[in-house]
């Protein structure tokens, strides 16, 4: 077993870059406590973080394929280790401590069968209800695929043991089913689109490319389900600036009395928006294309917009669907600054992640708002690079008053772009079997509130 010190690239306690046996390794997957490294010609190396401190300590799990005895393991440009434990370095560096045990062969990825090339040609899953209800199938598929992406072709019994021995955020009823050998075997046999079962071993197919799925998404949007014209912002016509709680209360009552189910788009702007980052503007838009920009800086006590102005009642109502793109910062600011707990949220970033998961595509981080609008609605033409630079580098940009026409247009478009087209077109592509997976992810996101 080799042990030594290295300055292999670490960022936020995550392994970012490493070289093994003289070959540069590609980080396949990583988190704060583990990493999987693809070493060309050698296989996959598994690193686990043992301690988090100034000398973070990692080791590679004991797996099937090891480096030949005597082979040199190179951790970076200034550090070499061999299996006997000798360390060669030309510079004393302060960084991370590593233990290297072995490397396993890279999982064999089976090419996707031609019959499953179409990402959205979903049949009914045909999973017997006695095994698992249809709306929970996506949760089970995700849990199984996550394990098989590390070691493909696990025997059913070993796959079951991974669920028995590991903590997981999978719902309890789904995890209970996955710990039953008979039910898990039946489940994977009923899902040939995702799994190949042979000799009682379970395999997954190679992932689709995200770009391929995006092309298919664009082809699936029916004629007339995209807006005919780019988003137009006209103050006093379809965009209204709200500067006092009384006007806000009137808008809230009008929204709540509208056609059911009530659906609004929501966005917030502020200074480093988050738990402590000040919220300065709240934007809403309705199904009919009206945008309301609530200027919380217009009065000395902004909380009056949420209490007397009815925003808290609206945003906490379980009967109102709030469509947001990546709700993390907005959710944290509303909760910690105005005691608002968002409910019934449709997060387009989460929805895009789930759509990619159900299509077995390369993992997506949720996509930008511009990307999702281009896919599901119409490209945004008002979000200029110049505006984004101002937001990033001009101190107190969203606290400036009066707001410029450019600021008003940018803020209104963020809300107007989401409802109805992006919301409708995304929601219809989430299979019934993956709704629970979406619910799990959005619940986790809302509860973080960092």
C-alpha positions in Angstrom: 0.0 0.0 0.0 1.4 3.4 -1.0 1.1 6.5 1.1 2.3 10.0 0.6 1.6 13.7 0.3 0.4 15.3 -2.9 -0.9 18.6 -4.2 -3.3 17.0 -6.7 -5.9 19.6 -7.5 -8.4 19.8 -4.7 -11.2 22.3 -4.7 -13.6 22.6 -1.7 -12.4 19.1 -0.6 -13.3 17.7 -4.0 -10.8 15.8 -6.1 -10.5 17.8 -9.3 -7.5 16.3 -11.1 -5.1 13.4 -10.7 -2.7 11.3 -12.7 -2.2 7.6 -12.2 0.5 5.4 -13.6 1.8 8.2 -15.8 -1.6 8.8 -17.4 -3.9 11.7 -16.7 -7.1 10.5 -15.1 -10.5 11.9 -15.9 -12.8 12.6 -13.0 -15.9 10.5 -13.8 -17.9 11.4 -10.7 -17.1 13.0 -7.4 -18.5 14.4 -4.2 -17.1 15.9 -1.0 -16.1 12.4 0.2 -15.4 10.2 -2.9 -14.3 10.3 -6.5 -14.2 7.9 -9.4 -11.3 8.4 -11.8 -11.1 7.0 -15.3 -7.5 6.1 -16.1 -7.1 5.3 -19.8 -5.8 1.8 -20.4 -6.0 0.9 -16.7 -9.6 1.1 -15.5 -11.5 3.1 -12.9 -9.9 4.2 -9.6 -12.1 4.7 -6.6 -11.0 7.3 -4.0 -12.7 7.8 -0.6 -12.1 10.7 1.7 -11.2 9.4 5.1 -10.6 12.7 7.0 -11.3 16.3 6.1 -8.6 18.6 7.3 -5.4 20.3 6.0 -4.1 16.8 5.1 -7.2 15.2 3.6 -6.7 11.5 3.4 -8.0 9.3 0.6 -7.7 5.7 -0.4 -8.7 3.6 -3.4 -11.2 0.9 -2.5 -9.9 -2.7 -2.7 -11.3 -3.9 -6.0 -10.6 -6.5 -8.6 -7.9 -5.1 -10.9 -4.8 -3.8 -9.2 -1.7 -2.1 -10.7 1.1 -4.7 -11.4 3.5 -4.9 -8.5 6.3 -2.3 -8.9 4.3 -0.1 -11.2 4.6 3.6 -10.4 1.5 5.6 -9.5 2.0 9.3 -10.3 -0.3 11.7 -8.4 0.9 14.9 -9.9 3.8 16.6 -11.6 5.9 16.5 -8.5 4.9 13.3 -6.8 5.3 9.6 -7.6 4.3 6.6 -5.4 4.9 2.9 -6.0 3.1 -0.1 -4.4 6.0 -0.6 -2.0 5.4 2.8 -0.4 8.4 4.7 -1.8 7.8 8.4 -2.3 9.7 10.5 -4.9 9.3 14.3 -4.9 11.3 17.3 -5.9 9.4 19.8 -3.9 7.9 19.8 -0.4 4.3 20.7 -0.7 1.5 21.1 1.9 -1.7 19.6 0.6 -3.4 16.3 0.8 -2.5 12.8 2.1 -3.4 9.8 -0.1 -3.4 6.1 0.3 -3.5 4.1 -2.9 -4.7 0.5 -2.8 -5.9 -0.7 -6.2 -7.8 0.0 -9.4 -10.8 -1.9 -10.8 -11.5 -2.5 -14.4 -13.8 0.0 -16.1 -17.4 -1.1 -16.2 -18.4 -2.6 -19.5 -21.1 -0.3 -21.0 -23.5 -2.1 -23.4 -24.4 -0.1 -26.5 -28.0 1.0 -26.4 -30.2 -1.3 -28.6 -31.7 0.2 -31.7 -35.2 -0.4 -30.4 -34.6 2.0 -27.5 -32.8 4.8 -29.5 -35.9 7.0 -29.2 -35.5 8.6 -25.7 -39.2 9.4 -25.2 -40.9 6.4 -26.7 -42.1 5.2 -23.3 -44.3 2.2 -23.0 -46.1 1.4 -19.8 -43.5 0.1 -17.3 -45.6 -3.0 -16.8 -44.2 -3.4 -13.2 -46.7 -5.4 -11.1 -48.3 -3.2 -8.5 -47.5 -5.8 -5.9 -43.8 -5.1 -6.6 -44.0 -1.2 -6.8 -46.6 1.4 -7.7 -46.0 3.0 -11.1 -45.4 6.6 -9.7 -42.4 5.3 -7.7 -40.7 3.4 -10.5 -38.4 6.3 -11.4 -37.0 6.4 -7.8 -36.1 2.7 -8.0 -34.6 3.0 -11.5 -32.4 5.9 -10.4 -31.2 4.1 -7.3 -30.2 1.0 -9.3 -28.6 2.9 -12.1 -26.5 4.9 -9.6 -24.9 1.7 -8.4 -24.5 0.1 -11.8 -22.7 3.1 -13.1 -19.9 2.3 -10.6 -19.9 -1.5 -11.0 -21.9 -2.7 -14.0 -23.2 -6.3 -14.2 -23.7 -6.9 -10.4 -25.4 -10.1 -9.5 -29.0 -9.4 -8.2 -28.0 -10.6 -4.7 -25.1 -8.2 -4.5 -27.2 -5.4 -5.9 -29.7 -6.0 -3.1 -26.9 -5.9 -0.6 -25.8 -2.4 -1.7 -29.2 -1.1 -0.7 -29.1 -3.0 2.7 -25.7 -1.7 3.6 -25.8 2.0 2.4 -27.7 5.0 3.6 -29.8 6.6 0.9 -32.3 9.3 0.3 -34.6 6.9 -1.6 -38.1 6.8 0.0 -38.5 4.1 2.6 -41.1 2.0 0.7 -38.9 2.0 -2.5 -35.8 1.0 -0.5 -37.7 -1.8 1.2 -38.7 -3.2 -2.2 -35.1 -2.9 -3.4 -33.9 -4.9 -0.5 -36.1 -7.8 -1.5 -34.3 -10.0 -4.0 -37.4 -11.4 -5.7 -39.0 -8.0 -6.2 -35.8 -6.4 -7.4 -35.3 -9.2 -9.9 -38.9 -8.8 -11.2 -38.5 -5.0 -11.4 -35.4 -5.0 -13.6 -36.8 -7.7 -15.8 -39.9 -5.5 -16.4 -37.7 -2.5 -17.5 -35.8 -3.6 -20.6 -35.4 0.0 -21.7 -33.0 0.6 -18.8 -31.6 -2.9 -17.8 -30.3 -6.0 -19.4 -30.6 -9.1 -17.1 -28.5 -12.1 -18.1 -27.2 -15.0 -15.9 -28.9 -13.2 -13.0 -26.6 -10.2 -13.4 -28.0 -6.7 -14.0 -26.4 -4.4 -16.6 -27.2 -0.9 -17.7 -26.7 0.5 -21.2 -24.4 3.3 -22.2 -25.9 6.8 -21.6 -27.4 8.8 -24.3 -25.7 12.1 -25.0 -27.6 15.1 -23.6 -27.5 16.9 -26.9 -29.3 13.9 -28.6 -32.1 14.2 -26.1 -32.3 17.9 -26.5 -32.8 17.5 -30.3 -35.6 15.0 -29.6 -37.2 17.4 -27.1 -37.3 20.1 -29.8 -39.0 17.8 -32.2 -41.7 16.8 -29.6 -43.0 20.3 -29.0 -46.3 20.4 -30.9 -47.1 23.1 -33.4 -48.6 26.0 -31.7 -47.2 25.2 -28.3 -44.4 27.8 -28.6 -45.0 31.5 -28.5 -45.4 33.2 -31.9 -43.4 36.3 -30.9 -40.4 37.1 -28.7 -41.3 38.3 -25.2 -42.2 42.0 -25.2 -42.0 44.1 -22.1 -44.3 47.2 -22.0 -44.6 49.0 -18.7 -48.2 49.8 -18.0 -49.4 47.2 -20.5 -48.1 43.8 -19.6 -45.5 44.9 -16.9 -46.5 46.6 -13.7 -44.2 48.0 -11.0 -45.7 47.6 -7.5 -44.5 50.1 -5.0 -46.9 49.9 -2.1 -48.6 47.1 -0.1 -52.1 48.1 -1.0 -51.5 47.6 -4.7 -49.7 44.4 -4.0 -52.7 43.1 -2.0 -55.0 43.9 -4.9 -52.8 42.0 -7.4 -52.6 39.0 -5.0 -56.4 38.9 -4.7 -56.8 39.1 -8.5 -54.3 36.2 -9.0 -56.0 34.0 -6.3 -59.4 34.6 -7.9 -58.2 33.6 -11.4 -58.9 30.3 -13.2 -57.8 27.1 -11.3 -55.3 25.7 -10.8 -53.6 29.1 -10.2 -50.1 29.0 -11.8 -47.6 31.9 -11.5 -44.0 32.3 -12.5 -41.7 33.6 -9.7 -38.2 35.1 -9.5 -36.2 37.3 -7.2 -33.3 39.7 -7.6 -31.0 41.0 -5.0 -27.4 41.4 -3.8 -25.7 38.0 -3.6 -29.2 36.7 -3.1 -29.5 34.0 -0.4 -29.8 33.5 3.3 -28.1 36.8 4.1 -28.0 38.3 0.6 -30.5 41.1 0.5 -33.7 40.5 -1.6 -34.5 43.8 -3.5 -37.1 42.8 -6.1 -39.7 40.1 -6.5 -41.1 39.3 -9.9 -44.3 37.4 -10.7 -46.1 36.6 -14.0 -49.5 35.1 -14.6 -50.9 32.6 -17.2 -52.3 35.5 -19.2 -48.9 37.1 -19.6 -49.0 39.9 -17.0 -45.8 40.6 -15.1 -45.7 42.3 -11.6 -42.4 43.6 -10.2 -42.7 44.2 -6.5 -40.1 46.8 -5.5 -39.5 45.9 -1.8 -37.1 48.8 -1.5 -40.0 51.3 -2.2 -41.0 51.4 1.5 -39.1 51.5 4.8 -40.6 48.2 6.0 -40.5 45.7 3.1 -42.1 43.0 5.3 -45.4 44.9 4.7 -45.5 43.6 1.2 -45.5 40.0 2.6 -48.0 40.5 5.4 -50.4 43.3 4.5 -49.6 42.9 0.8 -50.5 39.2 0.8 -47.3 37.9 -0.7 -46.8 35.4 2.2 -50.3 34.1 1.7 -49.8 33.7 -2.0 -46.3 32.1 -1.9 -47.2 29.6 0.9 -50.6 28.6 -0.6 -50.5 24.9 -1.6 -53.2 25.7 -4.2 -50.9 28.0 -6.2 -48.3 26.5 -8.4 -45.1 28.5 -8.4 -42.9 28.0 -11.4 -39.2 29.0 -10.7 -35.9 28.3 -12.4 -33.5 27.0 -9.7 -35.2 28.1 -6.5 -32.3 27.7 -4.2 -31.3 31.4 -3.7 -34.9 32.7 -3.9 -36.1 30.1 -1.4 -33.3 30.9 1.1 -33.9 34.6 0.9 -37.7 34.4 1.3 -37.4 32.0 4.2 -34.7 33.8 6.2 -35.6 37.4 5.5 -39.4 37.2 5.3 -40.4 34.0 7.0 -41.9 32.6 3.8 -41.9 28.8 3.2 -42.5 28.1 -0.5 -44.9 25.3 -1.3 -46.1 23.6 -4.5 -43.0 24.6 -6.5 -42.3 23.5 -10.1 -38.5 24.1 -10.5 -37.6 24.0 -14.1 -33.9 23.1 -13.3 -35.1 20.1 -11.3 -37.6 19.1 -14.0 -34.8 19.1 -16.6 -32.6 16.9 -14.5 -35.4 14.4 -14.0 -36.2 14.4 -17.8 -32.5 13.6 -18.5 -32.5 10.9 -15.8 -35.7 9.2 -17.2 -34.1 9.2 -20.7 -30.8 7.7 -19.3 -28.8 10.7 -20.6 -25.6 12.0 -19.3 -26.2 13.8 -16.1 -27.5 17.3 -16.3 -27.0 20.1 -13.8 -30.4 21.6 -14.6 -29.5 23.8 -17.6 -29.6 27.6 -17.8 -32.8 29.5 -18.2 -31.7 30.6 -21.7 -31.2 26.9 -22.7 -34.5 25.8 -21.3 -36.4 28.6 -23.1 -34.7 27.7 -26.4 -35.7 24.1 -25.9 -39.3 24.4 -24.6 -40.4 27.9 -25.7 -38.5 30.6 -27.7 -34.9 31.9 -27.4 -34.5 34.9 -25.0 -33.2 37.9 -26.9 -33.2 40.4 -24.0 -30.6 38.8 -21.7 -27.4 40.5 -23.0 -23.9 39.7 -22.0 -23.5 43.4 -21.1 -26.4 43.1 -18.6 -25.0 40.0 -17.1 -21.6 41.7 -16.6 -23.2 44.6 -14.8 -25.1 42.2 -12.5 -21.8 40.4 -11.7 -19.4 43.3 -11.3 -21.4 46.5 -10.4 -21.8 46.6 -6.6 -25.4 47.0 -5.4 -26.7 46.7 -8.9 -30.2 45.5 -8.0 -30.5 48.1 -5.2 -30.2 51.0 -7.6 -33.3 53.1 -7.8 -35.0 54.2 -9.9 -34.6 51.0 -12.0 -33.5 51.6 -15.5 -35.5 50.3 -18.5 -32.9 47.7 -19.0 -33.3 46.4 -15.4 -37.1 46.4 -15.7 -36.9 44.5 -19.0 -34.5 41.9 -17.6 -36.5 41.3 -14.4 -39.8 41.0 -16.3 -38.5 38.6 -18.9 -37.2 36.2 -16.2 -40.8 35.7 -15.0 -42.6 36.1 -18.3 -40.5 33.4 -20.0 -41.5 30.5 -17.7 -45.4 30.5 -17.9 -47.1 29.1 -19.7 -45.0 27.5 -22.5 -41.8 26.3 -20.6 -43.9 25.0 -17.7 -46.5 23.2 -19.9 -43.9 21.7 -22.3 -41.6 20.5 -19.5 -44.4 19.0 -17.3 -45.8 16.9 -20.1 -42.4 15.3 -20.7 -42.1 14.0 -17.1 -43.3 10.4 -17.2 -45.8 9.4 -14.4 -43.2 7.0 -13.1 -40.7 9.8 -12.4 -43.1 12.2 -10.6 -42.0 10.8 -7.2 -38.3 11.3 -8.2 -39.1 15.0 -9.0 -41.0 15.3 -5.7 -38.0 13.9 -3.8 -35.5 16.3 -5.4 -37.6 19.4 -5.0 -38.4 18.6 -1.4 -34.7 18.3 -0.7 -34.0 21.6 -2.5 -36.6 23.5 -0.6 -35.5 22.2 2.8 -31.9 23.1 2.4 -32.4 26.9 2.7 -28.7 27.6 3.2 
